[in-house]
Amino acid sequence: MKKIAILPGDGIGQEIVAEAVKVLECLRADFGLTIEMEQGLVGGTAYDATGKPLPGETLKLVKDADSILLGAVGGTKWESLEIAVRPEKGLLGLRAELELFANLRPAILYPQLAQASTLQADVVSGLDLMIVRELTGGIYFGQPRGIRTLDNGERQGYNTLVYSESEIERIARVAFDIAMKRDRKLCSVDKANVLECTELWREIVMTVAKDYPEVELSHMYVDNAAMQLVRAPKQFDVMVTSNMFGDILSDCAAMLTGSIGMLPSASLDKNGKGMYEPIHGSAPDIAGQGIANPLATILSVAMMLRYSLNEPDMAVYIEKAVGSVLDQGLRTPDIYSEGSTKATSKVGTAQMGDAVVAALRTK
C-alpha cells in the first residue's frame, strides 16, 4: 500500500487538487491502484491555521509518505508577511527537507491545442521538451543573504549564488539519464561568460558527459536560450540548468504549449521519491470561480505514477484520457480559442475533472 500526501495549498490549489484526487480515486476503485491518501496544510492556509507555512504535522506527513501531490502556494493575502513566514517558504522548505534536488518540467504541446499557443503552429507543433532544473541549491538557497544597511545609511539587498561540484554532478547525471531515454540530445544552460559559479557548472557537466558518449552535449548562455525557446523551440530535447534559470525558462516554455495550465512537474530525491505539482501558481484572481484548468495537476498524477509509484501503464491511461477529453473539444477558459474548430465547449474545473474520469473509465 502506497501512501500519498495531498497538499492542496492556496488559491486554485484547493480546486485543481480536488479534481486530481477524483482521478486517483477512480484508479483505486476501477483499476486496482493500492494507495491511501491523507491531506495536510502548507503555504498560506497553513500559516492562517498554525502560524507556520510548513507545520511540523505536514512535515511528518510528507516524510512518511511515498509520494506528495501539491497544488499551489502563495497569494496577495500573504504578501505583507515577513519573508520567513510567507507561503513560498513552505514550498522551499518541502524541497529542502525532502532533498528534492531534481525538478523535471516537461513542455509538451497537445496537437489539439496548437491554436492556443501564441506562436505560429508550425513553430510549436510536435513540441516535446524536458527541462531538468536543479532545485535545492543556487541563489534561492545560498548564504549569506538578506537586506543590510551600509555605513552611508543606504540599504542593500544581497543573495549568494553557490553550487558545489557534487550538486552539479548529480543533477547532470539525472539529465543525461533522461536524455538517454529520449533523443540523446542535452543542452546545458549557464552564464559561464560572467558567472564563475556557472563556469564551474559547465566544467562539471562536461566531465560527466564523458560517461555518456552516446549523448550529444551542447552549451548555451541563458539569455540566448530564452530567445531560442521562442524562436525555434523544437531544436531542444532535454535542457539542464540551475535553480533560477530553470524557474524562468520552464515558465517561458510553458507558454509555447498554449497555457501554463497544461504543464505538470516532478521534483525527485536520489531514491525517486517525489513531489508532484502543476508549474503554475495559486492564481488568486480566479480562485473560487471554478474556472481553473486542472489538467496540469492531473498530468502531475501521471508523472507520479511513472516516476515514484512504478505504475507506468496507469500513467499512460491518464495521458490518453486527457487527450480524449481535448479531442472532445472540452476547454477551460485558458485554453479556449474563439473560432477554433477543435474547441467546442468551454467548461469549468469540476467539469473537466469529471470528463477525464469518464474517459478513464472507457479506456
TAWO-V488535 format. One record per run of one state. SS is the DSSP state (A for helix, B for strand, O for the rest). FROM is the first residue (numbers start at 1). LEN is the number of residues. If there is no record, write none. Layout:
ss;from;len
SS;FROM;LEN
SS;FROM;LEN
This chain:
ss;from;len
O;1;1
B;2;8
O;10;3
A;13;19
O;32;3
B;35;5
O;40;4
A;44;7
O;51;5
A;56;9
O;65;2
B;67;6
O;73;3
A;76;3
O;79;4
A;83;3
O;86;1
A;87;11
O;98;4
B;102;7
O;109;2
A;111;6
O;117;4
A;121;4
O;125;3
B;128;7
O;135;3
A;138;3
O;141;5
B;146;4
O;150;5
B;155;4
O;159;6
A;165;17
O;182;3
B;185;6
O;191;5
A;196;14
O;210;6
B;216;6
A;222;10
O;232;1
A;233;3
O;236;2
B;238;4
O;242;1
A;243;14
O;257;3
A;260;3
O;263;1
B;264;5
O;269;5
B;274;5
O;279;16
A;295;13
O;308;4
A;312;16
O;328;2
B;330;2
O;332;1
A;333;3
O;336;9
B;345;2
O;347;2
A;349;13
O;362;2
